[in-house]
């Protein structure tokens, strides 16, 4: 999959901590972003304030029309969404590119130098410390964090230098 050909990114479960960081990223690089979540939360409210359209009812009629264009739309879902979810099934039945959050992170980072933190405990803390150190040294980086960092007041951070321009 070539992310440069994707103009629309639709999230099923957009309010999760990892999903919302990806939504912020795609909005930051000028993609059209929208999504579904089960309930409204402070995270979904923040995403809405960024101009991301979110609905809270599992109904295919709630999907904005521009996100029904198969060739230019990526669907990102969280495994927390049940397989019988109507929007999830809608996109699968129509042959959309439907990817798990982890797969999309892999697509984003595949041609970059990447620090990935794995393990059972301390991933968010370790990632936040690493991001803080990179920020303090003036190093260009993008961070997807598993929590809201007090340093960035977000779970996503971008420091210029990694992209040749917005939306590219």
Secondary structure as UniProt FT lines:
FT   HELIX           3..5
FT   STRAND          8..12
FT   TURN            13..15
FT   HELIX           17..28
FT   TURN            29..30
FT   STRAND          32..36
FT   HELIX           42..49
FT   TURN            50..51
FT   STRAND          53..55
FT   HELIX           60..62
FT   HELIX           65..68
FT   HELIX           70..72
FT   STRAND          73..77
FT   TURN            79..80
FT   TURN            83..84
FT   HELIX           86..93
FT   TURN            94..95
FT   STRAND          97..100
FT   HELIX           101..109
FT   TURN            110..111
FT   HELIX           123..136
FT   TURN            137..138
FT   STRAND          141..149
FT   TURN            150..153
FT   STRAND          154..159
FT   TURN            166..167
//
